[in-house]
């Protein structure tokens, strides 16, 4: 008997994921969607790092009194 080939589709864009590509990926998204998710996560982390440096908390003892 032949094995039935089950088509796997990307959960984000709906493209078919080949068996070779599926071996390399950890989830059910295609390589393009996985790469885009990784890039967006890096951008979010970078923006959070920048915001942490811009908005610093001023302690009450550090404020100039008039």
N, C-alpha and C positions, 0 to 999 in steps of 0.2 A: 504494500500500500504506500501511496505517496503521502507525504505530510502536507497538510493544508496550510497554505501561506496566509497568515492573518495580517492584514494591512494595519499599520499603526499610523495614526495621524497626529499632527502637532495639536496640542490642546489650546494654543493661542491663535495660530493662523490657519490651521486646517490642512496644511501641506502634508503629503505622505512622507513618512520617515523610513528610509531604507534600513535594512537589517544591519549593514555596516555602520551606518550613522548611529543607530540605536545602541550598538555596542559601546560607542565612545561617549554617549551622553548619559547623564544620571537620571534625568526626568523624562517627561513625555512632551518636551518642546524640541523643535528642530534646532539645528546649529545656529541659524540666524537669530531666532527668538532668544535662545540661551545667551548669545553674545550681547544682544540688545539689553537683556535683563542685567547682565553683569556690568555693562557700561553705565546703565542708569543707577545701579547701586553705588558704583564708584563716584558718580557725579553727586549723588545725595550725600555720601560720606564727606566728600570734599567741601560741599556747601555747609554742612554742619560744623566742620573744622574751622572754616572761615568765620562763621557766625559766633563760634565760641571765642575767637580772638577779638572780634569787634565789640561784642557785648560783654563787658567784664563787670562784675559786681563790685561796687564801691562800698567799703566798710564804713560805718559811722565815724570812726576815729580819723579817717583819711580825708573827710570833707572839710574844706576851709570854713571857718566860722567868722562871721562879720561882727 
